[in-house]
Amino acid sequence: MKTKAAILEEVGGDWQLAEVDLGDPTEGEVQVRLAASGLCHSDEHLKSGSSPVPFLPVLGGHEGAGVITKVGPGVTGLEEGDHVVLAFIPACGTCPSCATGLQNLCDEGAGLLTGQAISDKTYRVTQNGRPVIQMCLLGTFAPYVTVHQASVVKIEKDIPLDKAALLGCGVSTGWGSATEIGDTAPGETVVVMGVGGVGINAVQGAAFAGARFVVAIDPVEFKQKKALEFGATHTYGSVDEALAELPEFTWGHMADLVIITVGEIKGEHIQQALNMTAKGGRVVVTGMGDVAQATVDLNLFELTLLQKKVQGAIFGGVGPRTQIPKLLNLYRSGLLKLDELVTTTYRLEDINQGYQDMADGKNLRGVVIYGDEDY
């Protein structure tokens, strides 16, 4: 079938609206009519080239939720009419990582930026005969997607799909960075560096876990104010500002946990986080950086003698099939804010404005909404 899509033709260019051909589901695949797609900062890494793909064009988008319209052979547990969330990390359930409880490190994740379908290593999206890479094997900047069942999580039909879409990346990643891999304990002090679509959920996750102090750092005043609404107790415009007061209200203890969720992580951010970390404390590195970034600022003397920890994290350290249903139950119970995350909604035609609003610090989350005119 033909569908419209927002594709990237060149590094540094804008998203361009185009018509593409979408293949029917093959073995183990389903087709989904999307209700919404989140505008996540990770797609900006495609534009900048910091997350390189083998070739262009690429169909962006890796947060989405919708309704299954077609089911390919060999699919189990899914049928037409099911409501689903698309997770940017596939979870096949059988590889060594999945089998040992590390679904977020599923071996199929190695192909996220190749565009090659899990089932047969070909391409489901083409344009005039040339293959188009689907971001994270999804490509949610189109009203229809054909994806492997490993990337699909079935949800209950009473959940608003435009809010559920956010669980495919930002909410799950931020919340898990605080509650799962960050392991926030009641009474601890947690610092979140960067209050974007991931960081704001680290803030509310830390507050939910019972942190005494939740410190949010972001240069944008709007995001500082929003952080207070999501559970922050203190906000600052810079690390230096936070360092000036953190020792005072923690009685010299500093932060038990620092979570780095800046839009694009740089080498200097590691030592900045460690400077705020208590003896025996931990730093969780959630933000994405340039694939070529291999140098960091790190005081090895301090790392050893103060027994601090630096931990990488993807999808918050927990698998999508575990995290997404859990978070939806918290949303249903009023313990997870999803509605309040969405600052602005857009048509697909306005996607570049959505990303400009993100760059200008106007949005916590922007969301593309699909309607009848898109299908």
Phi, psi and omega per residue, in radians:
M1 nan 2.759 3.077
K2 -1.725 2.497 3.103
T3 -2.599 2.696 3.052
K4 -1.393 2.773 -3.076
A5 -2.797 2.710 3.029
A6 -1.789 1.985 -3.061
I7 -2.094 2.744 3.093
L8 -1.893 2.101 -3.098
E9 -1.645 -0.433 -3.117
E10 -2.653 2.582 3.083
V11 -1.080 2.306 -3.117
G12 1.555 -0.142 -3.136
G13 -1.499 3.092 3.067
D14 -1.567 2.878 2.984
W15 -1.230 2.345 -3.118
Q16 -2.024 2.323 3.095
L17 -1.374 2.224 -3.067
A18 -2.556 2.879 3.026
E19 -1.696 2.303 3.134
V20 -2.240 2.868 3.056
D21 -1.763 2.257 -3.136
L22 -1.953 2.161 -3.121
G23 -1.323 2.695 3.060
D24 -1.241 2.777 3.117
P25 -1.099 2.398 2.995
T26 -1.858 -2.741 -3.068
E27 -0.959 2.142 3.060
G28 1.362 0.206 -3.050
E29 -2.017 2.794 3.029
V30 -2.345 2.741 2.994
Q31 -1.884 2.432 -3.046
V32 -2.227 2.303 2.964
R33 -1.572 1.977 -3.034
L34 -1.389 2.522 2.999
A35 -1.637 -0.509 -3.068
A36 -2.832 2.766 3.034
S37 -2.398 2.305 3.060
G38 -1.332 2.603 3.034
L39 -1.725 1.695 -3.066
C40 -1.736 2.602 -3.097
H41 -1.117 -0.428 -3.102
S42 -1.065 -0.498 3.092
D43 -1.221 -0.408 3.041
E44 -1.168 -0.464 3.089
H45 -1.174 -0.470 3.023
L46 -1.167 -0.771 -3.121
K47 -1.108 -0.682 -3.096
S48 -1.398 -0.320 -3.101
G49 1.555 0.011 -3.134
S50 -1.270 -0.372 2.958
S51 -1.988 1.554 -2.993
P52 -1.294 2.540 3.032
V53 -2.019 2.750 -3.067
P54 -1.061 -0.554 -3.139
F55 -2.815 2.975 3.049
L56 -2.073 2.710 0.216
P57 -1.473 2.863 3.043
V58 -2.215 2.401 3.052
L59 -1.594 2.020 -3.026
G60 -1.376 3.110 3.056
G61 1.728 2.216 3.125
H62 -2.485 0.281 2.984
E63 -2.175 2.137 -3.132
G64 -2.835 2.735 3.044
A65 -2.566 2.573 -3.111
G66 -3.041 -2.724 -3.042
V67 -2.132 2.313 3.126
I68 -1.203 2.249 3.136
T69 -1.937 -0.403 3.101
K70 -2.506 2.578 -3.141
V71 -2.247 2.200 3.125
G72 -1.451 3.026 3.120
P73 -1.141 2.585 3.056
G74 1.396 0.075 3.116
V75 -1.412 2.368 3.132
T76 -2.125 2.443 3.047
G77 1.362 0.106 3.132
L78 -2.348 2.556 3.118
E79 -2.593 2.903 3.115
E80 -1.000 2.404 -3.134
G81 1.661 -0.239 3.100
D82 -1.152 2.478 3.006
H83 -1.587 2.357 -3.033
V84 -2.455 2.698 2.925
V85 -1.886 2.418 3.068
L86 -1.662 2.158 3.139
A87 -1.692 2.343 -3.082
F88 -1.216 -0.292 3.029
I89 -1.846 2.064 3.062
P90 -1.196 2.704 3.076
A91 -2.375 1.672 -3.029
C92 -1.276 -0.496 3.111
G93 1.541 -0.149 -3.049
T94 -2.153 -0.309 -3.141
C95 -1.215 2.893 -3.124
P96 -0.963 -0.676 3.141
S97 -1.136 -0.871 3.133
C98 -1.072 -0.719 -3.079
A99 -1.166 -0.368 3.124
T100 -1.822 0.307 3.049
G101 1.529 0.197 -3.130
L102 -1.939 1.026 -3.121
Q103 -1.013 -0.553 -3.126
N104 -1.231 -0.151 3.059
L105 -2.005 0.478 3.132
C106 -0.850 2.414 -3.115
D107 -1.033 -0.486 3.133
E108 -1.165 -0.276 3.100
G109 -1.120 -0.305 3.131
A110 -1.097 -0.356 -3.106
G111 -1.799 0.277 -3.019
L112 -1.004 -0.644 -3.077
L113 -1.807 0.144 3.135
T114 -1.514 -0.468 -3.058
G115 1.378 -0.024 -3.102
Q116 -1.457 2.118 -3.088
A117 -1.003 2.472 -3.127
I118 -1.039 -0.657 -2.999
S119 -1.198 -0.703 -3.029
D120 -2.509 0.115 3.101
K121 1.096 0.423 2.997
T122 -1.841 -2.891 -3.043
Y123 -2.104 2.312 3.131
R124 -1.505 -0.352 -3.134
V125 -2.009 2.274 3.077
T126 -2.372 2.822 3.062
Q127 -2.448 2.021 -3.099
N128 0.921 0.674 3.088
G129 1.524 -0.234 3.139
R130 -1.622 2.501 -3.131
P131 -1.215 2.572 3.068
V132 -2.123 2.198 3.138
I133 -1.258 2.320 3.012
Q134 -1.629 2.096 3.127
M135 -0.952 2.170 -3.134
C136 0.973 0.525 -3.134
L137 1.099 0.357 -3.127
L138 -2.068 -1.236 -3.107
G139 1.279 1.052 -3.037
T140 -1.436 0.053 3.007
F141 -1.449 0.778 3.073
A142 -2.706 2.537 -3.079
P143 -1.226 -0.315 3.062
Y144 -2.198 2.504 3.056
V145 -2.402 2.610 2.963
T146 -2.019 2.096 -2.997
V147 -2.417 2.830 3.110
H148 -1.384 2.597 -3.131
Q149 -1.070 -0.346 3.108
A150 -1.155 -0.334 -3.122
S151 -1.759 0.135 -2.993
V152 -2.039 2.295 3.083
V153 -2.122 2.044 3.131
K154 -1.251 2.411 3.129
I155 -2.259 2.921 3.106
E156 -1.296 2.634 -2.935
K157 -1.392 -0.103 3.137
D158 -1.510 -0.131 -3.117
I159 -1.404 2.258 3.085
P160 -1.067 2.169 -3.047
L161 -1.163 -0.543 -3.125
D162 -1.204 -0.433 3.059
K163 -1.534 -0.662 3.135
A164 -1.059 -0.509 -3.124
A165 -0.995 -0.562 -3.074
L166 -1.190 -0.295 -3.116
L167 -1.348 -0.218 -3.113
G168 -1.199 -0.285 3.109
C169 -2.656 -1.343 -2.895
G170 -1.011 -0.858 -3.096
V171 -1.152 -0.871 -3.109
S172 -1.078 -0.703 -3.117
T173 -1.164 -0.834 -3.111
G174 -1.184 -0.844 -3.126
W175 -1.038 -0.822 -3.126
G176 -1.158 -0.543 3.107
S177 -1.065 -0.537 3.117
A178 -1.570 -0.759 -2.961
T179 -1.663 -0.503 -3.062
E180 -1.770 -1.386 -3.096
I181 -1.218 -0.492 3.071
G182 -1.371 -0.461 3.032
D183 0.941 0.827 3.101
T184 -1.038 2.314 3.117
A185 -1.927 2.672 3.113
P186 -0.959 2.373 3.104
G187 1.572 -0.126 -3.102
E188 -1.372 2.913 3.017
T189 -1.867 2.210 -3.108
V190 -2.143 2.293 3.064
V191 -1.949 2.315 3.080
V192 -2.016 2.055 3.131
M193 -1.656 1.807 -3.136
G194 1.809 1.951 -3.050
V195 -1.940 1.146 3.028
G196 -1.752 -2.643 -3.087
G197 -1.115 -0.461 3.070
V198 -1.593 -0.827 -3.065
G199 -1.059 -0.661 -3.129
I200 -1.105 -0.511 3.111
N201 -1.438 -0.437 2.954
A202 -1.157 -0.651 3.091
V203 -1.072 -0.900 -3.092
Q204 -1.252 -0.469 3.052
G205 -1.174 -0.745 3.122
A206 -1.125 -0.710 3.111
A207 -1.119 -0.744 3.113
F208 -1.056 -0.663 -3.098
A209 -1.301 -0.115 3.055
G210 1.712 0.297 3.099
A211 -1.015 2.441 3.100
R212 -1.273 -0.823 3.104
F213 -2.087 2.256 3.033
V214 -2.101 1.956 -3.031
V215 -1.843 2.115 3.134
A216 -1.904 2.261 -3.118
I217 -2.065 2.116 3.093
D218 -2.823 2.425 -3.114
P219 -1.264 -0.242 -3.084
V220 -1.582 2.099 -3.088
E221 -1.068 -0.667 3.104
F222 -0.987 -0.751 -3.122
K223 -1.253 -0.570 3.046
Q224 -1.077 -0.775 3.135
K225 -1.118 -0.729 3.112
K226 -1.123 -0.649 3.133
A227 -1.030 -0.656 3.100
L228 -1.098 -0.626 3.120
E229 -1.216 -0.424 -3.101
F230 -1.746 0.153 3.007
G231 2.080 -0.043 3.111
A232 -1.178 2.524 3.059
T233 -1.763 -0.415 3.133
H234 -2.455 2.520 3.055
T235 -2.339 2.580 3.138
Y236 -2.506 2.725 -3.135
G237 -1.520 -0.229 -3.112
S238 -2.730 2.859 3.079
V239 -1.100 -0.704 3.139
D240 -1.042 -0.723 3.108
E241 -1.109 -0.728 3.123
A242 -1.141 -0.734 -3.134
L243 -1.098 -0.469 -3.130
A244 -1.219 -0.456 -3.060
E245 -2.049 -0.370 -3.104
L246 -0.959 -0.773 3.138
P247 -1.096 -0.521 -3.073
E248 -1.216 -0.930 -3.045
F249 -1.441 -0.166 3.027
T250 -1.740 0.129 -3.112
W251 0.983 0.683 3.071
G252 1.462 -0.056 -3.085
H253 -1.274 -0.647 -3.045
M254 1.315 -2.832 -3.000
A255 -1.596 2.353 3.031
D256 -1.256 -0.567 -3.102
L257 -2.459 2.310 2.996
V258 -2.126 2.215 -3.123
I259 -1.956 2.154 -3.129
I260 -1.672 1.935 -3.116
T261 -2.254 0.583 3.086
V262 -1.172 2.776 -3.072
G263 -1.068 -0.709 3.077
E264 -2.453 1.932 -3.040
I265 -1.297 2.451 3.098
K266 -2.063 2.873 -3.109
G267 -1.034 -0.582 -3.095
E268 -1.261 -0.288 -3.090
H269 -1.179 -0.483 -3.096
I270 -1.124 -0.886 -3.128
Q271 -1.202 -0.587 3.060
Q272 -1.018 -0.748 3.117
A273 -1.160 -0.748 -3.138
L274 -1.122 -0.540 3.104
N275 -1.104 -0.432 3.138
M276 -1.678 -0.028 -3.001
T277 -1.632 2.420 3.127
A278 -1.224 2.851 2.978
K279 -1.002 2.284 -3.101
G280 1.316 0.096 -3.116
G281 -1.416 -3.122 -3.010
R282 -2.392 2.574 3.075
V283 -2.080 2.221 3.082
V284 -1.867 2.150 -3.094
V285 -1.747 1.796 -3.084
T286 -1.848 -0.592 -3.102
G287 -1.087 2.640 3.130
M288 -1.640 2.525 3.074
G289 -2.202 3.124 3.093
D290 -1.124 2.420 -3.132
V291 -1.033 -0.429 -3.127
A292 -1.539 -0.080 -3.120
Q293 -1.308 1.881 -3.079
A294 -2.191 0.093 -3.108
T295 -2.067 2.304 3.134
V296 -2.271 2.711 2.983
D297 -1.508 2.121 -3.063
L298 -2.667 2.051 3.086
N299 -1.442 1.768 -3.057
L300 -1.175 -0.548 3.087
F301 -1.035 -0.853 3.141
E302 -1.146 -0.733 -3.100
L303 -1.023 -0.743 -3.108
T304 -1.331 -0.937 -2.987
L305 -1.279 -0.429 3.102
L306 -1.803 0.096 2.987
Q307 0.906 0.819 3.127
K308 -1.548 2.791 -3.082
K309 -2.150 2.465 3.034
V310 -2.137 2.123 -2.998
Q311 -2.215 2.193 3.001
G312 -1.341 2.766 -3.106
A313 -2.625 2.391 3.000
I314 -2.279 2.352 -3.079
F315 0.945 0.532 3.092
G316 1.270 0.196 3.075
G317 1.450 0.203 -3.115
V318 -2.439 2.677 -3.073
G319 -1.294 2.612 -3.105
P320 -1.107 -0.581 -3.105
R321 -1.260 -0.345 3.036
T322 -1.558 -0.832 -2.978
Q323 -1.277 -0.754 -3.039
I324 -1.108 -0.871 3.080
P325 -1.085 -0.652 3.129
K326 -1.076 -0.803 -3.117
L327 -1.195 -0.601 3.092
L328 -1.153 -0.592 3.050
N329 -1.157 -0.660 3.082
L330 -1.166 -0.672 3.082
Y331 -1.091 -0.763 -3.141
R332 -1.089 -0.560 -3.124
S333 -1.517 -0.033 -3.139
G334 1.432 0.242 -3.086
L335 -1.740 -0.151 3.088
L336 -2.213 2.196 3.130
K337 -1.543 2.059 3.018
L338 -1.998 -0.810 -3.129
D339 -0.980 -0.706 -3.069
E340 -1.262 -0.233 3.141
L341 -1.283 -0.546 -2.989
V342 -1.428 1.937 3.128
T343 -1.468 -0.797 -3.054
T344 -2.506 2.477 3.020
T345 -1.915 2.667 -3.038
Y346 -2.383 2.767 2.843
R347 -1.442 2.773 3.123
L348 -1.030 -0.593 -3.135
E349 -1.104 -0.335 -3.090
D350 -1.814 0.354 -3.017
I351 -1.079 -0.645 3.136
N352 -1.165 -0.586 3.055
Q353 -1.165 -0.647 3.102
G354 -1.050 -0.746 3.129
Y355 -1.292 -0.511 3.042
Q356 -1.171 -0.699 3.087
D357 -1.098 -0.633 3.071
M358 -1.110 -0.816 -3.125
A359 -1.099 -0.557 -3.123
D360 -1.463 0.007 3.111
G361 1.301 0.424 -3.090
K362 -1.563 -0.347 -3.041
N363 -2.078 2.488 2.770
L364 -1.334 -1.006 3.046
R365 -2.391 2.316 2.936
G366 -1.781 2.514 -3.094
V367 -2.349 2.311 3.002
V368 -1.486 2.218 3.113
I369 -1.867 2.288 3.097
Y370 -1.743 2.427 3.126
G371 -2.230 -3.048 -3.083
D372 -0.963 -0.588 -3.106
E373 -1.224 -0.183 -3.121
D374 -1.646 -0.287 -2.997
Y375 -1.697 nan nan
